[in-house]
């Protein structure tokens, strides 16, 4: 790392340090620093992530814990493994964690985030969905960040093979420490993959196809614990309602524009209303009651609420039919914006 001397127009080399020389530990120091300032660290590695947990046991019968877990804007979970120095087992450990996390449903991701921010599941879910957006699918798929002072050749060549042969998204970042007087500086450089591969991976995440968690709708609905929700979904699918198997969601449209996205969860359905109409919060509260937990989201530009009983689902379906001519706030937008929703 170089310091710029603007008066003499020279670079000044800063002394290099190692974590062990400074007495820094993986968990008590490096991990805690990231935990307490995640935005600054994720900006350093040029990645837009939301930290959702630390020291997480991916399954109950495994004692090992994931150092840090995050999600990105596409809803993918990101396994972050930290090492002081180099460790040949770092990648194997992270791959094992990714495999275990892949079996999680969205509710488990929300539960971990709720524990991290010391909040209830409803508030945590709202925060995450506002972050990833209504079209994202939580925990689909997973990717890996390895952060260490050094990397063995075996780790890098295996990461390259898994990325290029099987499309596994693995990033390796090398930590560098420098000191000047009593100040300490850290830089974090991506040494794998090269920049052009990183850019390709980002484009693929933002626009590439994603594999559904379920092979068909029947297997997707079997995992729903609430019979009122599964019955509603079967009825709507039989009526050829527009749907997304990937997100296990139904799409309700008005004049070709998607207005309500109803996503099946294990114990309820989560409804996202695109845009707003006058008095909509009071309208839905009057029909569904306070238990629907109707709240504005996305800076007040959308609504979200829950459906849990057969009566809720029936009243929602009937209400949607009465709203065919309602004026939404964004109805005056261009047809080009309409096309982007499809």
HELIX and SHEET records of a PDB file:
HELIX    1   1 UNK A   26  UNK A   31  3                                   6    
HELIX    2   2 UNK A   32  UNK A   36  1                                   5    
HELIX    3   3 UNK A   38  UNK A   44  1                                   7    
HELIX    4   4 UNK A   90  UNK A  101  1                                  12    
HELIX    5   5 UNK A  106  UNK A  117  1                                  12    
HELIX    6   6 UNK A  121  UNK A  132  1                                  12    
HELIX    7   7 UNK A  153  UNK A  166  1                                  14    
HELIX    8   8 UNK A  195  UNK A  207  1                                  13    
HELIX    9   9 UNK A  217  UNK A  222  1                                   6    
HELIX   10  10 UNK A  227  UNK A  238  1                                  12    
HELIX   11  11 UNK A  280  UNK A  288  1                                   9    
HELIX   12  12 UNK A  290  UNK A  292  5                                   3    
HELIX   13  13 UNK A  310  UNK A  322  1                                  13    
HELIX   14  14 UNK A  329  UNK A  332  5                                   4    
HELIX   15  15 UNK A  335  UNK A  341  1                                   7    
SHEET    1   A 2 UNK A   2  UNK A   5  0                                        
SHEET    2   A 2 UNK A  10  UNK A  13 -1                                        
SHEET    1   B 6 UNK A  15  UNK A  17  0                                        
SHEET    2   B 6 UNK A 170  UNK A 180 -1                                        
SHEET    3   B 6 UNK A 142  UNK A 148  1                                        
SHEET    4   B 6 UNK A  77  UNK A  83  1                                        
SHEET    5   B 6 UNK A  66  UNK A  72 -1                                        
SHEET    6   B 6 UNK A  49  UNK A  56 -1                                        
SHEET    1   C 3 UNK A  15  UNK A  17  0                                        
SHEET    2   C 3 UNK A 170  UNK A 180 -1                                        
SHEET    3   C 3 UNK A 183  UNK A 192 -1                                        
SHEET    1   D 6 UNK A 243  UNK A 244  0                                        
SHEET    2   D 6 UNK A 249  UNK A 254 -1                                        
SHEET    3   D 6 UNK A 257  UNK A 264 -1                                        
SHEET    4   D 6 UNK A 269  UNK A 273 -1                                        
SHEET    5   D 6 UNK A 302  UNK A 307 -1                                        
SHEET    6   D 6 UNK A 295  UNK A 297 -1                                        
END                                                                             
